[in-house]
Amino acid sequence: MKGWKNKTIAAAAAILMLVALAACGSEKEKTDAPSASPTPTAAAATKSAEPSQETGKESEEETRIVKDEFGEVEVPVHPKRVVGVYVEDYLKALGVTPVAQWYHPLWGKQDYLNMDVPLFDMTGSIEALLAHDPDLIIVDGAADKEKYEQYSKIAPTVRLPENVLASSRDILRSVADALNIPEKADSVIAQYEQKIADAKAKLESAIGKETVAVIRLNVGEKTLALFGVRNRYTGMLYSEFGLEPPKMVKEMTEFQSILSEEAIPNLDFDHIIFLTSNGSWDSPENQEDIEGLNSPLWKTVPAFKKGNIYKVERSHWQSGAITANGMKLDDLTRLLVK
């Protein structure tokens, strides 16, 4: 009995010694381990030059390379604070609200987008964008290399490639690629094309081959601009929506042509869409120019004889972007489909 007790005490002492040794080893491991190893959540939010094995995937995905007109740009994988200079229409179509909206003291802004965000004066300093803390800037063809470099000092900047600027669909895809949401562009384009197909059928049934022209009152200049089939604002009325251009419009090689008073009686247009260059149809400063549409010179024009004169708001009619184009379709079906 005494021998068993002695053996038990010896075994217990051995076990205690092993536990103590294990504890010392554990403490040594903790001491030798790196003290700055972040948790996965912290690593995902921290840019690290040498990410740990556990969190390297998240860190590597924080930025990516996008090709633009001037080369390659490192941009956020998931940008949160975006500025789109002249491409806000496409941001809206993709469900993205910019942190600032451009405006020009003379032209105003794209009111049809109904954005409740701070304004960025295009005639002022680009450095004003610093106040909005963007993490990505997207610019269109209006930005040359010099301006591009100025924007790039504010935030990573993507200048859309020149070869996409002639197509609203291609611009949308390029903007979506910069935002890393290409699948959203596919969805928007599919809806847009379905809308065109529906409206096109209604328009064809309503007016057939009757001709449609678009004329802008250049407020202040007291001139009338007839838009051609290549006009970036309204060319899609003919190339995509299926409307019939008058002979004069079809033969135009320039974007627009200034109409002389002598030419007015010879306009054989069945339908005319009018817009103002600035302001609205109710703006006091536009009334003198608008009064010119009551001139006897217009009385022989078929569109005036038939009452096929339509006054539209300039904001979305002076944009060739995809949201604006959808709104033009809404106007056309409302005005032409009886």
N, C-alpha and C positions, 0 to 999 in steps of 0.2 A: 504493500500500500504506500509505504514511504517512498519506495523506488519510483512508482508511477507518478507520485506527486512531484518528485524532483524532475522527472522527464517532462511533466506538463509545464513546470515553471521555465525550464530551459527552452521548450518549444515556443512558449509565449514571448520569451525574451528575444528569440530569433525573429519572430514575426514583427515585433516592435521595431527591431533594427532594420528590417527590410522596408517597412513603411516609412521610416525616417529617411532612409537612403532614396526611396522613390520621390519623397517630397522635396528633397534637396535637388534631385535631377530635374524635377518639374520647375522649381524656382530658377534653376540655371537656364532652362530652355526659354523661360519668359524673359530672362535678362538678355539672352543672346538674340532674341527675336527682334526684327525691325520695329522701332517705336512709331514710325509714321505711316504704317500700313492702314489706308482708309477703308471704311466699310464700303460695300458695293454701292449704296445710295450716294455716299459722299463722292466716290470716285466717278460716278456717272455725271456729277455736276461740276467736277474739277478737271481742268485741262492739265494732264501730266505728261512730261516728256518721256518718262519711263513707267508706263502703267503696270500695275501688278498683274500677276497671272490671272487672278480672280476677276479683276475689273477692267482688264485691257480692252475687251470687246466694246464696252460702253464708251471708254475714252476715245478709242479709234473712230467711233461713229459720230463724234461730236461735230466734225467738219468733213467736207468732201470736196472734190474738185469738179467744177462745172466749166465747160468750154463756152466762151462767148465771142463777140466780134474781134476782140483784141488779144485773145489768148486763153489762158486758164485762170480761174479764180477759185480760191478756197472759201467756201461758204458754209454756214451752219447747216447741219443735217435737217434740223427742224427749226427754221427761223420763226421768231415770235414777234418781232417788231420790224415790220416791213414798210418801206417807202417805195412807191411805184410812180416814177415821173412820166406822165402821159400814158401810163398803162393801168391806171386804177380801175378802169372798166373791166379789165381781165381779172384783176384781183377780186373784184366784187363777184364776177361770174364763178370764180373758184371758191367763194365763201370766205375770203380773207379780207379783213378790214385793215387798211393801212393806218399807221400812227399819225400821218399828216397827209393833207390833200393839197396839191398844187393849185395856185390860182394866179391870174394875171390881172393887174389893175384895170386894164382896158377890156380884156376878153371875159373876165370873170372866171368861173370854174365850171366843171361839169355838174351842173345842178341836178341833172336827171339821176345821178347816182345816190342822191339823198344821204350823204355821209355826214355824220355828226362828229367830225374830228378837227383838230387844229389845222389852220391853213399855212401853206408854205408859199411865199411870194417868189415867183419865178424870176422877177426882175431884181431881186435882192441878192445878198450873199448866200452862197451854197452852205457856208458855215452855220447858217441859221438852223440847219437840220440837226446840228449837234444837240440842240435843246430837246429833240424828240427821241434821242438815243436809239437810232435804228440799228438792227443787227444785220440787215440786208437791204440794199438799194437796187432796184431794177429800173433801167432807163431804156428808151427806144432810140430810133435813129437820129433824134434831135441832138443827142450827145456825141460830140466829136471826141477825139483822143484827149484833148486838153481838158474838156469838161469831165470826161470819164475819170481822169486822174484826180481831179478835184473831188468828185464824189467818193472816190476810193479812199481818200484821206479821212472821210467821215465814217465809212463802214464798208465791208466787202460789197463790191458793185458788179452787177451783171449787165453788160450792154448787149441787147438783143442782136443776134446776127443779122447782117444786112439782107441775107437771102430769105428771111422769114417775114419781112416787113410788108410784103405785098398781099399777105393773106391773113385774115383775122383768125382763122383756124390755126395756122402755123405760129402766129404770135401767142395764142393761148397755150399751145403745147410748149413753147419755149419758156413762157412765164411759169407754167406748171412744173416744168423740169427744174427751174431755178428754185422753186419752192419744195421740190421733192414730192410732188403729188401728181404724177403723170396720169394715174388712173382717173383722177377727178376731171382732167381735161377731156378724156374720152367720153365720160358721162355727159359733160356739158355740150360737147359737139354733137353727140347723138340726139340730145333733146333739141338742140338748135336746128339740126337737119330735119327732124320730124316736124318742127314748127314751120319751117320753110315749105315742106311738102304740103302741109295742110293749107297754109295761106295761099300758096301758088295755085292750087286747085280752085280755091274760092275766087281769086282774082281773075283767073282765066275765064271762069264761068261768068263773072260779072261784067268784064269790059273787053274780053277777047283781045283783038289786035289794035284796039284804040291806043293812040300814043300818049305817053306820059312824060312830061318834062319837069325839071326842078330848077327854079330860079331863086337866087338870093338877092335881097335888097341890101346893097352895100351902104349901110347907114353912114351919113357924113360925106361920103364920096358922091352920093346921088347917082349911083350907077346900078345897073342890073347885070348880075353874073349868071349866065346859063351854064349849068353843069353838064359836062360831057360823059360819055360812057366809061371813060378812064378815071373819072373823079374818084378820089379815095373815100369820099363821104357817101356818095350815092351810086357809084358804078355797079354795086351789087344789086340794085333794083332791076337792072337789065341782065346781068350775067348770072345771078342766082335766083332772083325772085320771078323772072320770066316776063317782066313788063316790056312793052314795045317802045323803043326810043323813037322820037321823031327823026326824020332824015338828017336834019341839021345836027342833032345831037349825036347820031350814029357816025357821022363823018368827021366829028371833031377829034383831032389828035392831041390837043391840049386838055388839061383838066377842066378848064372853064374858058368862057368867051364873054367879053363885055358886049352887051347888046346896045346898038345905037337906037335912037328914037325912030329913025327911018325904017329900021328892020321890024319894028313891032307889028305893023299891019300885015306883014308877010308870014307871021308865025302861024303855022298850020297845026297847032297842038290841040289834041282833044281834051287833055287834062293838064293842069299846071299846079304844081306844089310850090308854094312860096314860103320862104323863111327870111328872117332878118339876120344881119351879120352880128349885131349886138342887141342887148336888151330884149324886150318882149314886144308883142303887138300893142300893148297898152302903154309902153314907155313914152312919156311926153316928147323926148328927143327924137323919136322915130316917126312921129305923126306926119311931118312934112313929106318924108319919103313914101310913107304908106299912102298918102293922098294922091301920089302920082299914079296909083293903080286905077284911079277914077278918070284918067285922061281918055278923051275920045279916041285916041290912037288904039286902045285895046278893044274897041267895040266890034272890030271885024275878026278878031281872033276866035276860032271855034270854041275854045274852052270858056271864054267869057260869054259867048252867045248861049251856050248850053248850061251855064252856071257851074261849070266844073272847075272851080277855083278853090284851093284848099290852103289854109294858113296853118302852118305847123310851128311848133316851138323849136328854136334853133339848137338848143343844148345837145340833144341826141342826134339831130340831123347834121350837125357839124362834127360828127365822129364816125369813124368807120369800124369801131370796135364791136365786139360780139354782143354785148348787152344792148348797146345803142341800136344795132341792126335788128335785134329782136323787137325793140320798141318801135322801130320804123314799120316793121311788119304789122304790128298792132294798129298803128295809125292808118296804114294802107287799107287794111281790111275794114276798119271803122269808116273810112272816108269813101272808099270806092265800091265796097260791097253793099248794095242796098237790099 
